[in-house]
C-alpha cells in the first residue's frame, strides 16, 4: 500500500473510533439480522447489535507476504451501491482511491442506499441500477431468480476461484453461475473472559465444566451468555448432521433425527446454565457485566466487549465427543460479496476493479486489520499479522466450521418456522416435546414454500 495513503487511512479510522459492526451485509441497513448479514432473521430480528461496526484491530500493519496480482485497468465510471457504516465506507473509499491512482482512467463511485434491497429491486429493472453492489451472499438466490444479477462465468477462472476458502467459493455461485466475488466472512464463536477462564475450552466437556463452575442463578450469575434464536443456535441443530434447510434439495430438515438431536442437545446441555431469556441484549449484558465467563456472539459485539474492559479471547465452539466420534457445532455463517448487477453499464472496468479488490492480499489484509473483517483469501489467512490478531484469528478458526447460510430464495420461508419452534420450546424447555414441535414446524415450512 502507498505509505502516505495508508497513513491517512489509519488516522481516519482512529479518529472515527467507531464500535462494532458485524455487518456482513454492509452496514447500516438492519433488515432482520443483527449483523445485517442477511435479509433473513438471522442473528437478531429484534436487537440489531450491528448498528455499529467491528473495531479496527490494534495489530501493527506490515506488508503482506504474498505478491499482489498485476493491476489491470479499465476506463470510465463504476458505480457501487452499498449500506455500509461510515467507518467501513472510509476504508473502502481509501482503497478505491489507491486503485484510481494506479488506474487514472477509472472513476469508482460509492452511493449509500439506506434501504438497499428495495432500491435495487426498483432501479435494476428500470435500467437505473448500479454496476456493482455490496451485501451478504444470501441474496444471491432471490436476486438471480428475479433476473437482477449479471453472470460473470467467463471471468471467474479456476486460478482465481482457488485462491478463496471453500465456503467463499460456494458463496458466489448459484445454479451453476457466478454472480459475485467474496472478500470476507463472519460467524459466531465463544468470547471468553480470560480473568475467569484462562484458556478457551477445547472440548464440549471442558465447556460444560466451566458452565457448571460459574452457574449461580440465585445470585444472577450464569455459566454462559447466549442469545437464543434461529441464527444463534443453528450451531447445535447442525452439529450432528442436521440442518434447517438444504440448498441442494431446497427442502427443510427440522424433522430429521440429526436436527432433533441437535435441538435436544442445546436445551439439555446449554440452556440450564443460562439466564432464562432468549433476548440478545440481556444475554450480552450478562457477559459485559462479568456475570458469565463466556458468551456466544459475533465480531459485531467485540467493541462492546472492549468498552466493558474485559480481558477476552475468541475461539470456535468446541467439538462434542459422542460414541468415540467428534462432532463440531456448525453455526450459520455469511460471506460478504460484491455483486454484479443486471444491466451493468461498465462490466470491463467493474470486473478489473473487483478482481483487484478481492484478490489483492494487501487489500484484504487492510480490511481485516482496520475493520475486523475475517479474510477468505487463503494467502491472507496464513499471514503472520492475521494469525497474531486474537479476534481475527479466533473468528477465522470459527469460520472453518461454519455452515454457509442457504442461498435459495425459499430460505425466506424457513426462518419464521424455526423461530416459531424455538419460541414454543421456550415456553417450557424442561418438558417440551421437541420432536413433535419440530415436526409441526417442518410441515408449516413445507406449506409456506409450497412443498
FENHUJO-V8455 format. One record per helix or strand. SS is the DSSP state (helix for helix, strand for strand). FROM is the first residue (numbers start at 1). TO is the last residue. If there is no record, write none. Layout:
ss/from/to
SS/FROM/TO
SS/FROM/TO
This chain:
ss/from/to
helix/3/16
helix/49/51
strand/76/82
helix/86/102
strand/106/112
helix/116/123
strand/132/136
helix/137/145
strand/149/149
helix/158/161
strand/164/164
helix/166/171
strand/173/174
strand/177/178
strand/180/186
strand/188/193
strand/203/203
helix/204/214
strand/216/216
helix/217/219
strand/221/222
strand/225/226
helix/234/237
strand/245/246
strand/251/252
helix/257/269
helix/271/273
helix/280/288
strand/292/292
strand/294/298
helix/299/307
strand/312/315
strand/319/322
strand/325/327
strand/332/341
helix/347/359
helix/361/371
strand/374/374
strand/377/377
helix/378/381
helix/384/387
helix/390/399
strand/403/404
helix/409/426
helix/434/449
